[in-house]
Amino acid sequence: MSILQLASKARDLGLSSPAIGLYRSILKELPRVITIYDLDVSVLDARSTLRKQFDKNSQIEDEAVQTMLIEKGYMELEETLLMWKQKAQIMRLFEGYTQEGQGHLRKNIGLSESQKKDFMTDFYRS
């Protein structure tokens, strides 16, 4: 099995903006990834999520950090295309975790605070 080595190939292209090259590469492979992993996400939703991820890091100006993020993005894409990830790892990018403050919080599953307290009280009683 041959390794794709997308990061080194992209580095050799000498693009004026490597972030745009990464973005285009991921957009090109999105339909394939959705098919391979049998995701319940439309291509449009996946593209908007991808756009949000790129917008989140758009204000970074440090060259070393930008290079590291681009290399990491190519590695993530390569691992995804080689199917070294599980479906849950891919779905985590689209849903399930939100970032608030300093830590990651799980997605609210629909229980109110009173329901959570009632459950814990019943649990401790038994």
Buried (B, 14 or more C-beta within 10 A) or exposed (E): EEEBEBBEEBBEEEEEEBBEBBBEBBBEBBEEBBEBBEBEBEEEBBBEBBEEEBEEEEEEEEEEEBEEBBBEBBEBBBBBBEEEBEEEEBBEBBEEEEEEEEEEEEEEEEEEEEEEEEEEEEEEEE
